[in-house]
């Protein structure tokens, strides 16, 4: 059982969870009672994410993607003739408050939950949701963007739309070896973050398996803003590439300082880089020129469904959709397909999700036995303030 696996993993490690979740937003679409969805004539979907605080760029992107999908589906007649009713709650950075938000959503009698957005809160609610499902009182949960490996091990009803942290590390090591011809690699990572540490471990293992030499592994804490010592040490090792598995705000600081000391090599990253251009001014975007990061899709992908999504999103929000928006959008449409084929009974929905084959904005998606997606990875490149699709790496 997935739950048994999760307990073993939890016993072996101490989780340092990302923040998220908590209080109800005053503008959220919520009901004041717990009447059944069949009686109210709606399909009720819950959504939670960090809509305020340090990670709000991710939560807002996810919520916007969800809202776009919901609006499109409702305009087209809903799901089986029923409109979607969205129940959203602000995800503020605390897994404990995220659990409170989950419990409130369960009180709202939602048919499924999209969330949480970051890994720590996703683990917190997956643990509870998995237990409830085993007890016969569960709900389908799908995180659009929680990448920690063990999120989906807590129950048969837990899924994710994104690839995992270790998978990102492996893919970027493969890219460094196969596409960039790197022989020597270096890593700088946050030793207080499960996200950064987990990806680093996978990257290092795959780099070594590919015959590359890992010449430096420098670390820092979550409060660090000066990385000059670590970067100087890395520069002295003369690597071909530098891997920086962290979120966009730290990435902006590290890359700026790295270029300042003359570290003129390609930097590699992961999905946390998405948004880095938003925190670099026009005079600074060149610090990430010639860099690459893994993502779930690209706005420059010429596929018709991708371009339709991008065009509609830009019209609605006056900004290009990030990967977080695309993943969330796909989550809603996957739920639509599952509910249309199986109804809203939790067990039937879970069985439907396990068997689904879905063609989405982030690719063709099926799920493995853990509830993790089987899909390709987009490698994006940054140049002069523009993000574009470099290549796609297929799962081996």
C-alpha positions in Angstrom: 0.0 0.0 0.0 1.1 3.5 -0.7 0.4 4.5 2.9 2.8 1.9 4.2 5.5 3.2 1.9 4.9 6.7 3.2 5.2 5.7 6.8 8.5 3.9 6.2 9.9 7.0 4.4 8.6 9.3 7.1 10.4 7.3 9.7 13.7 7.6 7.8 13.7 11.4 7.3 12.6 14.6 9.0 10.5 16.7 6.7 11.3 20.4 6.4 8.0 21.5 4.9 7.4 24.5 2.7 4.8 26.9 3.9 1.3 27.0 2.8 -2.3 27.3 3.5 -4.6 28.6 6.0 -7.3 31.1 6.1 -10.3 31.5 3.9 -10.2 34.4 1.5 -13.0 36.8 1.9 -13.5 36.8 -1.9 -13.7 33.0 -2.2 -16.7 31.2 -3.6 -17.9 29.3 -0.6 -21.2 28.2 0.8 -22.4 28.7 4.4 -23.6 25.1 4.9 -22.7 21.5 4.0 -25.6 20.6 1.7 -24.6 17.9 -0.8 -23.4 18.8 -4.2 -26.0 16.7 -5.9 -28.7 18.7 -4.1 -27.1 22.0 -4.9 -26.7 21.0 -8.6 -23.0 21.8 -8.8 -19.7 20.0 -9.0 -17.7 21.5 -6.1 -13.9 21.7 -6.5 -11.6 22.9 -3.7 -8.4 24.8 -4.4 -5.6 25.9 -2.0 -2.4 27.7 -2.5 -0.2 30.6 -1.3 -2.2 33.6 -2.6 -0.3 35.9 -0.3 3.2 35.9 1.2 6.6 35.0 -0.2 5.3 32.2 -2.5 2.3 34.1 -3.8 3.5 34.2 -7.3 3.1 30.4 -7.5 -0.2 30.3 -5.7 -1.7 33.1 -7.8 -0.5 31.4 -11.0 -2.1 28.2 -10.0 -5.4 29.9 -9.0 -5.5 31.8 -12.3 -5.0 28.6 -14.2 -7.8 26.9 -12.3 -10.2 29.9 -12.7 -9.6 30.0 -16.5 -10.4 26.3 -16.8 -13.5 26.6 -14.6 -14.7 29.6 -16.6 -14.3 27.8 -19.9 -16.0 24.6 -18.7 -18.9 26.5 -17.1 -19.4 28.5 -20.3 -19.6 25.2 -22.2 -22.3 23.8 -20.0 -20.3 22.6 -17.0 -19.6 19.0 -16.1 -22.5 16.7 -17.0 -24.7 19.8 -17.1 -23.6 21.0 -13.7 -21.5 24.1 -13.2 -18.3 23.9 -11.3 -18.4 25.7 -7.9 -14.9 26.7 -6.8 -14.0 26.8 -3.1 -10.5 28.5 -2.7 -8.5 29.1 0.4 -5.3 31.1 0.9 -2.1 29.1 1.3 0.1 31.2 3.5 3.2 29.1 4.3 2.3 26.9 7.3 1.5 23.1 6.8 -0.5 23.2 10.0 -2.7 25.9 8.7 -2.9 24.1 5.4 -4.4 21.2 7.3 -7.0 23.6 8.8 -7.8 24.7 5.3 -8.2 21.1 4.1 -10.6 20.4 7.0 -12.7 23.4 6.1 -12.9 22.3 2.5 -14.0 18.8 3.6 -16.7 20.6 5.6 -17.7 22.3 2.4 -18.3 18.8 0.9 -16.0 19.3 -2.1 -15.9 16.6 -4.7 -12.1 16.9 -5.3 -9.2 19.1 -4.1 -6.6 20.7 -6.3 -3.7 21.4 -3.9 -1.5 22.2 -2.2 0.9 24.1 -4.4 4.3 23.6 -2.6 5.7 20.3 -1.3 5.4 20.7 2.5 1.7 21.6 2.6 1.0 18.9 0.0 2.6 16.3 2.3 0.6 17.5 5.3 -2.8 17.2 3.6 -1.9 14.0 1.7 -1.2 12.2 5.0 -4.7 13.1 6.3 -6.5 12.6 3.0 -4.9 9.2 2.5 -6.0 8.0 6.0 -9.6 9.2 5.3 -9.7 7.4 2.0 -8.6 4.2 3.6 -11.3 4.6 6.2 -13.9 5.0 3.4 -14.5 8.7 3.8 -12.0 10.3 1.4 -11.7 12.7 -1.5 -9.5 12.7 -4.6 -6.6 15.1 -4.1 -4.3 16.3 -6.9 -1.4 18.7 -6.5 -0.5 20.6 -9.6 3.0 21.4 -8.5 4.1 19.6 -5.3 7.2 17.9 -6.4 8.6 16.1 -3.3 8.9 12.4 -4.0 6.7 11.0 -1.2 3.6 13.2 -1.6 1.8 10.5 -3.6 2.7 7.7 -1.3 0.2 8.5 1.4 -2.9 7.1 -0.3 -4.4 5.7 -3.5 -6.4 8.9 -3.8 -3.3 11.2 -4.0 -2.1 12.3 -7.4 0.2 15.0 -8.9 0.3 16.7 -12.3 4.0 17.7 -12.1 7.1 15.5 -12.2 9.0 14.9 -9.0 12.0 16.5 -7.5 14.4 13.6 -8.1 13.2 13.3 -11.6 14.1 16.9 -12.3 17.6 16.3 -10.9 18.1 13.3 -13.1 16.8 15.0 -16.3 19.0 18.0 -15.8 22.1 15.8 -15.3 21.1 13.9 -18.5 20.7 17.3 -20.3 24.1 18.5 -19.1 25.8 15.4 -20.3 23.9 14.6 -23.5 23.1 18.1 -24.8 25.8 20.3 -23.4 28.6 17.8 -23.3 29.6 18.7 -19.8 32.5 16.8 -18.1 32.7 18.7 -14.8 29.7 19.9 -12.9 29.2 21.9 -9.7 26.1 22.4 -7.5 25.0 25.1 -5.1 21.9 24.3 -3.1 19.8 25.2 0.0 20.6 22.7 2.7 17.5 23.7 4.7 15.1 22.8 1.8 13.8 19.3 1.0 13.2 20.6 -2.5 16.7 21.8 -3.1 18.4 18.9 -1.3 16.3 16.2 -2.9 17.0 17.5 -6.4 20.7 17.9 -5.7 21.0 14.3 -4.5 19.4 13.0 -7.7 21.4 15.3 -9.9 24.7 14.2 -8.3 23.9 10.5 -8.6 22.9 10.8 -12.2 25.9 13.0 -13.1 28.2 10.4 -11.6 26.4 7.6 -13.4 26.9 9.6 -16.7 30.6 9.8 -16.0 30.7 13.5 -15.1 32.9 14.7 -12.3 31.1 16.6 -9.5 33.8 19.1 -8.7 31.9 21.1 -6.0 28.8 20.8 -3.8 28.4 24.1 -2.0 25.4 24.8 0.3 23.7 27.7 2.1 20.9 28.3 4.5 17.4 29.6 3.8 18.3 33.1 5.2 21.5 33.5 3.2 21.8 36.4 0.8 25.5 36.5 0.2 26.9 33.6 -1.8 30.3 35.0 -2.6 32.3 32.4 -0.7 30.5 29.4 -2.2 30.7 30.9 -5.7 34.4 31.7 -5.4 35.1 28.1 -4.3 33.1 26.8 -7.3 34.9 29.2 -9.7 38.2 27.8 -8.5 37.1 24.2 -9.6 36.5 25.3 -13.2 33.2 23.5 -13.8 31.5 23.3 -17.2 28.1 24.0 -15.7 26.6 25.1 -12.4 23.4 23.5 -11.1 21.2 25.8 -8.9 18.1 23.9 -7.7 16.2 26.6 -5.9 13.3 29.1 -6.3 13.4 32.2 -8.5 14.2 34.7 -5.8 17.3 32.9 -4.6 18.2 32.1 -8.2 18.2 35.8 -9.1 20.6 36.6 -6.2 22.9 33.7 -6.9 23.2 34.2 -10.7 23.7 37.9 -10.3 26.6 37.4 -7.8 28.0 34.6 -9.9 28.2 36.7 -13.0 29.7 39.6 -10.9 32.7 37.5 -10.0 33.2 36.3 -13.6 31.6 32.9 -13.5 30.7 32.7 -17.2 29.3 29.2 -17.7 25.8 27.9 -18.3 23.7 27.7 -15.1 21.1 24.9 -14.9 17.9 24.9 -12.8 14.5 23.4 -12.2 10.9 24.4 -12.2 11.5 26.8 -9.2 13.2 29.1 -11.7 9.9 29.9 -13.4 9.4 33.6 -12.6 13.1 34.5 -12.3 12.7 37.2 -15.0 10.0 38.9 -13.0 12.4 39.7 -10.2 15.3 40.8 -12.4 15.1 44.3 -13.9 15.7 45.0 -17.5 19.4 45.8 -16.9 19.9 42.5 -15.1 18.2 39.9 -17.2 21.5 39.1 -18.9 22.7 37.3 -15.8 20.6 34.3 -16.8 21.5 34.4 -20.5 22.5 30.9 -21.8 20.9 29.2 -18.8 18.5 26.3 -18.9 15.8 24.9 -16.5 13.3 22.1 -16.5 9.7 22.9 -16.8 6.3 21.3 -17.6 5.6 23.2 -20.8 6.6 26.2 -22.9 4.6 29.1 -24.1 6.6 28.8 -27.4 5.4 25.2 -27.9 3.6 25.3 -31.3 0.9 22.7 -30.4 -2.6 24.1 -31.0 -3.9 23.4 -27.5 -0.9 25.1 -26.0 -1.2 28.2 -28.1 -5.0 28.4 -27.5 -4.4 28.2 -23.7 -1.7 30.8 -23.9 -3.7 33.2 -26.0 -6.8 33.0 -23.8 -4.8 33.3 -20.6 -3.0 36.4 -21.8 -6.3 38.0 -22.8 -7.7 37.3 -19.3 -4.7 38.2 -17.1 -2.5 40.4 -19.4 0.5 38.2 -18.7 1.9 34.9 -20.1 0.9 31.8 -18.1 3.6 30.1 -16.1 4.0 26.4 -15.9 2.1 26.5 -12.6 -0.9 28.0 -14.4 -0.7 25.3 -17.1 -0.5 22.5 -14.6 -3.4 23.8 -12.6 -5.4 24.2 -15.9 -4.7 20.6 -16.8 -5.8 19.5 -13.3 -9.3 20.9 -13.8 -9.7 19.4 -17.2 -8.5 16.0 -15.9 -11.1 16.2 -13.1 -13.7 17.1 -15.8 -12.8 14.0 -17.8 -12.8 11.7 -14.8 -16.2 13.0 -13.5 -17.9 12.8 -16.8 -16.7 9.2 -17.2 -17.1 8.1 -13.6 -19.3 10.5 -11.6 -18.3 12.1 -8.3 -18.1 9.0 -6.0 -14.6 9.2 -4.6 -13.6 5.6 -5.3 -14.9 5.8 -8.9 -13.0 9.0 -9.4 -9.8 7.5 -8.1 -10.2 4.5 -10.4 -10.9 6.8 -13.3 -7.8 8.9 -12.6 -5.6 5.8 -12.3 -6.8 4.8 -15.8 -6.9 8.2 -17.5 -5.1 9.1 -20.7 -5.3 12.9 -21.0 -4.0 15.2 -23.7 -3.2 18.5 -22.0 -1.3 21.7 -22.2 1.6 20.1 -20.3 1.6 17.0 -22.5 -0.1 13.6 -22.7 -0.5 12.4 -19.2 -1.0 8.9 -17.7 -0.3 7.9 -14.1 1.9 5.2 -12.6 1.0 3.1 -9.7 1.9 5.8 -7.2 -0.2 8.5 -8.8 2.8 10.2 -10.4 2.5 11.4 -14.1 4.3 9.7 -17.0 5.1 12.7 -19.3 7.9 14.4 -21.1 9.9 17.3 -19.6 10.4 20.6 -21.4 13.9 22.2 -21.1 13.6 26.0 -21.4 16.4 28.4 -22.2 16.8 32.1 -21.2 18.3 34.8 -23.4 17.9 38.6 -23.3 14.7 38.4 -21.2 13.0 35.8 -23.3 12.2 32.2 -22.3 11.9 29.7 -25.1 11.7 25.9 -25.6 15.1 24.4 -26.1 14.1 20.7 -26.3 11.9 18.0 -24.7 13.4 15.1 -22.8 11.4 11.9 -22.8 11.1 9.5 -19.9 13.4 6.5 -20.5 
